Amino acid sequence: MDTAQLRIIFVFTDLVLPLLIGYALKQKHWIDDKRCNDMIKFNIIFIYTSLSLLSFWVLPLSWELIWLPILGILFCFVPGALSLITFARTYKSLLDRGAYIMSSMLSNIGTIGGLCAFILYGEIGFAYAQMVGVFQSLVLFLFCFPLAQYYREKHLARRAQAKMHFDLRSALISWNQLSVLGMLIGMLLYTFDVPRPAFLETAFNALIHISAWTSLLPVGYLIDLHAAGKFYRRVADLVPLKFVIVPFIFYFLVKALFTDQVLLGTMIVLASTPTAINAVITAQLYKLNVNLTIATFILTTVLYLLVVFPLIFFYITTGHTL
């Protein structure tokens, strides 16, 4: 079995299966909310931190590829800013507004984007996707988590008709940000040419699959199809934002930066990826509207896999240039 076939199998075993099992566990009442939250925290504190350290330990940060992590950060802030000044204002509830902004900012670059880049361009496309996606973790831990906490505390203050006390220090310095320390340690080890032991590559590959399960199984548990169904029409405006407006903006940017068709194609694939699992995780962690993020996750993922990516795939594989 070749690598491409193996990765297609991983789409089921590491993406679909944990969602289905998590959903089944909820229906059977075999786990409760506390265990779900504990699994989310375990994944963020231990698994994410380990993966961050190990990946940054061997990540060559050359000046030639400096635009890739910058684009990874822009892929978060551009749609986030656009949603903040347009559609997000229609949400009166701060819990809804915060969840909507998380859904617009966080895109599934690491998992779905990486797989689709691999299908199009092989290992080179996958490597580019990882370089773009890995720095989105910084945005998640250092910006999205504090922003989600801000919306939660502002909601509580409004409900109590009291002045909001937002502690930026506690928002930035908590166990949820431990992965940032892992990144810094990994970068220092790489900078000082400390060799990473060979057995840690095996450990890293195992942790990737463990991370998929410890992040997606709680999402499956949190899925309430009936409750999420109420939000499909309300989040429909994210479809043109994610799949038309944002890719259109970034097309001209990456066209000005790169000439390599593989790099261009990969960036377009990544610029149009659906809402990430981490939007659901963030909403659950900070008690925003989880069902809104789940509705966005389901809607954009289905459209991306059935419509958006097939159109990109057909356009590129039929010999068209970007």
Secondary structure in CASP SS format (residue, H / E / C, confidence):
PFRMAT SS
TARGET T0000
AUTHOR 0000-0000-0000
METHOD secondary structure of the structure
MODEL  1
M C 1.00
D C 1.00
T H 1.00
A H 1.00
Q H 1.00
L H 1.00
R H 1.00
I H 1.00
I H 1.00
F H 1.00
V H 1.00
F H 1.00
T H 1.00
D H 1.00
L H 1.00
V H 1.00
L H 1.00
P H 1.00
L H 1.00
L H 1.00
I H 1.00
G H 1.00
Y H 1.00
A H 1.00
L H 1.00
K H 1.00
Q H 1.00
K H 1.00
H C 1.00
W C 1.00
I C 1.00
D C 1.00
D H 1.00
K H 1.00
R H 1.00
C H 1.00
N H 1.00
D H 1.00
M H 1.00
I H 1.00
K H 1.00
F H 1.00
N H 1.00
I H 1.00
I H 1.00
F H 1.00
I H 1.00
Y H 1.00
T H 1.00
S H 1.00
L H 1.00
S H 1.00
L H 1.00
L H 1.00
S H 1.00
F H 1.00
W H 1.00
V C 1.00
L C 1.00
P C 1.00
L C 1.00
S C 1.00
W H 1.00
E H 1.00
L H 1.00
I C 1.00
W H 1.00
L H 1.00
P H 1.00
I H 1.00
L H 1.00
G H 1.00
I H 1.00
L H 1.00
F H 1.00
C H 1.00
F H 1.00
V H 1.00
P H 1.00
G H 1.00
A H 1.00
L H 1.00
S H 1.00
L H 1.00
I H 1.00
T C 1.00
F H 1.00
A H 1.00
R H 1.00
T H 1.00
Y C 1.00
K C 1.00
S C 1.00
L H 1.00
L H 1.00
D H 1.00
R H 1.00
G H 1.00
A H 1.00
Y H 1.00
I H 1.00
M H 1.00
S H 1.00
S H 1.00
M H 1.00
L C 1.00
S E 1.00
N C 1.00
I H 1.00
G H 1.00
T H 1.00
I H 1.00
G H 1.00
G H 1.00
L H 1.00
C H 1.00
A H 1.00
F H 1.00
I H 1.00
L H 1.00
Y H 1.00
G C 1.00
E H 1.00
I H 1.00
G H 1.00
F H 1.00
A H 1.00
Y H 1.00
A H 1.00
Q H 1.00
M H 1.00
V H 1.00
G H 1.00
V H 1.00
F C 1.00
Q H 1.00
S H 1.00
L H 1.00
V H 1.00
L H 1.00
F H 1.00
L H 1.00
F H 1.00
C H 1.00
F H 1.00
P H 1.00
L H 1.00
A H 1.00
Q H 1.00
Y H 1.00
Y H 1.00
R H 1.00
E H 1.00
K H 1.00
H H 1.00
L H 1.00
A H 1.00
R H 1.00
R H 1.00
A H 1.00
Q C 1.00
A C 1.00
K C 1.00
M C 1.00
H C 1.00
F C 1.00
D C 1.00
L H 1.00
R H 1.00
S H 1.00
A H 1.00
L H 1.00
I C 1.00
S C 1.00
W H 1.00
N H 1.00
Q H 1.00
L H 1.00
S H 1.00
V H 1.00
L H 1.00
G H 1.00
M H 1.00
L H 1.00
I H 1.00
G H 1.00
M H 1.00
L H 1.00
L H 1.00
Y H 1.00
T H 1.00
F C 1.00
D C 1.00
V C 1.00
P C 1.00
R C 1.00
P C 1.00
A C 1.00
F H 1.00
L H 1.00
E H 1.00
T H 1.00
A H 1.00
F H 1.00
N H 1.00
A H 1.00
L H 1.00
I H 1.00
H H 1.00
I H 1.00
S H 1.00
A H 1.00
W H 1.00
T H 1.00
S H 1.00
L H 1.00
L H 1.00
P H 1.00
V H 1.00
G H 1.00
Y H 1.00
L H 1.00
I C 1.00
D C 1.00
L H 1.00
H H 1.00
A H 1.00
A H 1.00
G H 1.00
K C 1.00
F C 1.00
Y C 1.00
R C 1.00
R C 1.00
V C 1.00
A C 1.00
D C 1.00
L H 1.00
V H 1.00
P H 1.00
L H 1.00
K H 1.00
F H 1.00
V H 1.00
I H 1.00
V H 1.00
P H 1.00
F H 1.00
I H 1.00
F H 1.00
Y H 1.00
F H 1.00
L H 1.00
V H 1.00
K H 1.00
A H 1.00
L H 1.00
F C 1.00
T C 1.00
D C 1.00
Q H 1.00
V H 1.00
L H 1.00
L H 1.00
G H 1.00
T H 1.00
M H 1.00
I H 1.00
V H 1.00
L H 1.00
A H 1.00
S C 1.00
T C 1.00
P C 1.00
T E 1.00
A C 1.00
I H 1.00
N H 1.00
A H 1.00
V H 1.00
I H 1.00
T H 1.00
A H 1.00
Q H 1.00
L H 1.00
Y C 1.00
K C 1.00
L C 1.00
N C 1.00
V H 1.00
N H 1.00
L H 1.00
T H 1.00
I H 1.00
A H 1.00
T H 1.00
F H 1.00
I H 1.00
L H 1.00
T H 1.00
T H 1.00
V H 1.00
L H 1.00
Y H 1.00
L H 1.00
L H 1.00
V H 1.00
V H 1.00
F H 1.00
P H 1.00
L H 1.00
I H 1.00
F H 1.00
F H 1.00
Y H 1.00
I H 1.00
T H 1.00
T C 1.00
G C 1.00
H C 1.00
T C 1.00
L C 1.00
END
